[in-house]
């Protein structure tokens, strides 16, 4: 199965719930995502615990601060052993470049596997109206590829973007190794909740996403393993090639 492309978001409020989900879904998904909620509740020790059990982690903390602070946070993420972590492309070139350099230097000097450093473009909860409210006079479809190009030029390994913008990113960024991770995935006949720019698992894979992130459709299901299998079936119906790291 195309399981390497699926990242399950552990968007729960305590370590025990996360452990139970990892145990139930182990060996079926490519990676687990730990975001702000769980990291704030359980801290880096849970990240280490899940990694030591043989699973891979996408640390989704979306760093956005002065360049030195984000670079140092990236070094600590590298030391944790995560496979991917992210920061906001809106932090600018210097912030991204310094983080990419610091991560590479740390991995080489201390013998860690270098994680992928991924830039968040425009959140999937944001619409054109949201962007106008904060002073951006561009639609997501215009801003996302611009940020993706900036991320590439700044040494990022890829971006996080809505599945609806994958095509424009692929047209703008010519590197075949540039990774695109898409949240905002909703299987057929499920609620969009607070997401605005969404698509199905199959749609995201066919658009060219390397990884899709799924949370609530699995976590809120009566049987998470069954919900996961249905998503994998949708993904399997696509003809995209699996990407591994």
C-alpha positions in Angstrom: 0.0 0.0 0.0 1.0 3.7 -0.5 1.3 4.1 3.3 4.5 6.2 3.2 2.4 9.1 2.0 0.1 9.2 5.0 0.8 11.3 8.2 -1.6 10.9 11.0 -2.0 14.0 13.2 -1.9 13.1 16.9 -4.1 16.1 17.8 -5.1 14.9 21.2 -4.6 16.5 24.7 -2.6 13.9 26.6 0.2 11.4 26.1 -1.8 8.3 26.9 -4.3 9.0 24.1 -1.3 9.5 21.7 0.3 6.2 22.8 -3.0 4.3 22.2 -3.3 5.8 18.7 0.3 5.0 17.9 -0.2 1.4 19.1 -3.5 1.0 17.1 -2.0 2.4 13.9 1.6 1.3 14.1 3.0 -0.1 10.9 0.2 1.2 8.8 1.1 4.9 8.5 4.2 6.6 7.3 4.6 9.1 10.1 2.8 10.7 13.1 2.5 14.4 13.5 2.8 16.1 16.9 1.5 19.7 16.9 1.2 22.5 19.4 -1.6 21.0 21.5 0.1 17.7 22.3 3.6 19.1 22.5 2.4 21.7 25.0 0.7 19.0 27.0 3.3 16.3 26.9 6.6 17.9 25.8 9.6 16.6 24.0 9.8 13.5 26.2 6.8 12.0 24.3 8.4 12.8 20.9 11.5 10.9 22.0 9.4 8.0 23.3 7.5 7.6 20.1 10.7 7.9 18.0 12.5 5.3 20.2 9.6 2.9 19.6 10.5 2.9 15.9 8.0 5.5 14.5 8.8 8.7 12.6 7.6 12.1 13.8 6.7 15.3 11.9 7.0 18.1 14.5 4.4 20.6 13.5 5.2 23.7 15.7 5.4 26.2 12.9 8.3 28.2 14.2 8.0 32.0 13.5 10.4 34.3 15.4 13.6 36.2 15.0 16.2 34.2 12.9 18.5 33.2 15.7 15.6 31.9 17.9 14.2 29.8 15.1 17.6 28.4 14.1 18.3 27.3 17.7 14.8 25.7 17.9 15.6 23.9 14.7 18.8 22.5 16.2 16.8 21.2 19.2 14.3 19.6 16.8 17.2 17.9 15.1 18.5 16.6 18.4 15.1 15.2 19.2 15.4 13.0 16.1 12.3 14.1 14.3 12.0 13.3 10.5 10.4 16.6 9.6 9.8 20.0 11.3 8.3 23.2 10.0 8.5 27.0 10.2 6.5 29.8 8.6 7.7 31.0 5.2 6.4 34.4 6.2 9.4 34.6 8.6 11.4 35.5 5.6 14.6 34.5 3.8 17.1 35.1 6.7 15.1 33.1 9.2 14.7 30.1 6.8 18.3 30.2 5.6 19.8 30.4 9.0 17.7 27.6 10.2 18.5 25.4 7.2 22.3 26.0 7.8 22.1 25.5 11.6 20.2 22.2 11.1 22.8 20.9 8.6 25.7 21.9 10.8 24.2 20.3 13.9 23.4 17.0 12.1 26.9 16.8 10.6 28.8 17.8 13.8 26.8 15.7 16.2 26.0 12.7 14.0 22.2 13.1 13.8 20.1 12.3 10.7 19.2 15.7 9.2 15.4 16.3 9.3 13.5 17.8 6.4 12.9 21.5 7.1 9.6 22.5 5.6 8.1 26.0 5.3 4.4 26.7 5.9 2.9 28.8 3.2 -0.7 29.8 3.8 -2.8 27.9 6.5 -5.6 25.8 5.1 -8.0 27.6 7.4 -7.2 30.9 5.6 -9.3 32.3 2.8 -8.8 35.3 0.6 -10.8 37.3 3.1 -8.6 36.2 6.0 -5.5 37.4 4.1 -7.1 40.7 3.4 -7.8 41.2 7.1 -4.1 40.9 7.9 -3.0 43.1 5.0 -2.2 40.7 2.2 -3.9 41.7 -1.1 -3.4 38.4 -2.9 -5.4 35.3 -3.1 -4.0 32.1 -1.6 -3.4 30.8 -5.1 -1.1 33.8 -5.8 0.7 34.0 -2.5 1.4 30.3 -2.0 3.7 29.8 -5.1 5.5 33.0 -4.3 6.2 31.7 -0.8 7.2 28.3 -2.1 9.8 29.9 -4.4 11.1 32.0 -1.5 11.3 28.8 0.6 13.3 27.0 -2.1 15.7 29.9 -2.5 16.2 29.9 1.3 17.2 26.3 1.5 14.0 24.7 2.6 13.3 21.1 1.6 9.7 21.8 0.8 6.5 23.4 1.9 3.2 22.8 3.7 0.3 24.0 1.5 -3.4 23.4 0.8 -4.0 20.5 -1.7 -5.6 23.1 -4.0 -2.2 24.9 -4.5 -0.1 21.8 -5.1 -0.3 22.2 -8.9 0.8 25.9 -8.8 3.7 24.9 -6.5 4.8 22.2 -8.9 4.6 24.7 -11.8 6.6 27.3 -10.0 9.3 25.1 -8.3 11.3 23.1 -10.7 13.2 20.9 -8.3 11.9 17.3 -8.3 13.1 16.8 -4.7 11.0 19.7 -3.3 8.5 18.1 -0.9 4.9 19.2 -0.7 2.9 18.2 2.4 -0.8 18.8 2.4 -3.1 19.1 5.4 -6.8 20.0 4.8 -7.6 16.5 3.8 -11.2 15.4 4.1 -12.4 12.0 2.8 -15.6 11.9 0.9 -18.8 12.8 2.9 -16.9 14.2 5.9 -17.2 17.6 7.6 -14.7 20.3 6.6 -14.8 21.8 10.1 -12.7 24.9 10.2 -10.7 24.1 7.1 -11.4 26.2 4.0 -9.2 24.9 1.1 -9.6 21.1 1.2 -9.7 18.1 -1.0 -9.9 14.3 -0.7 -6.9 12.0 -0.1 -7.0 10.8 -3.7 -7.3 14.3 -5.0 -4.3 15.5 -3.1 -2.1 12.5 -4.2 -3.2 13.0 -7.9 -2.4 16.7 -7.6 1.2 15.8 -6.7 1.4 15.9 -2.9 4.3 13.9 -1.4 2.5 13.5 2.0 -1.0 14.1 3.2 -1.8 14.9 6.8 -5.1 13.6 8.3 -6.3 14.2 11.8 -10.0 14.5 12.8 -11.4 12.1 10.2 -9.4 9.4 11.9 -9.3 10.6 15.5 -13.0 11.3 15.7 -14.1 8.0 14.0 -15.7 5.3 16.1 -13.1 2.9 14.7 -9.9 4.9 13.9 -8.2 1.9 12.2 -11.2 1.4 9.9 -11.3 5.1 9.0 -7.6 4.9 8.3 -8.1 1.9 6.0 -10.8 3.8 4.0 -8.4 6.7 3.5 -5.6 4.3 2.4 -8.1 2.8 -0.1 -8.7 6.2 -1.5 -5.0 6.9 -1.7 -4.3 3.5 -3.3 -6.7 4.3 -6.1 -4.3 7.0 -7.3 -1.3 6.2 -9.5 1.2 8.5 -7.8 4.7 7.1 -6.8 5.5 6.8 -3.1 8.1 9.2 -1.7 10.3 8.0 1.2 12.8 9.8 3.4 
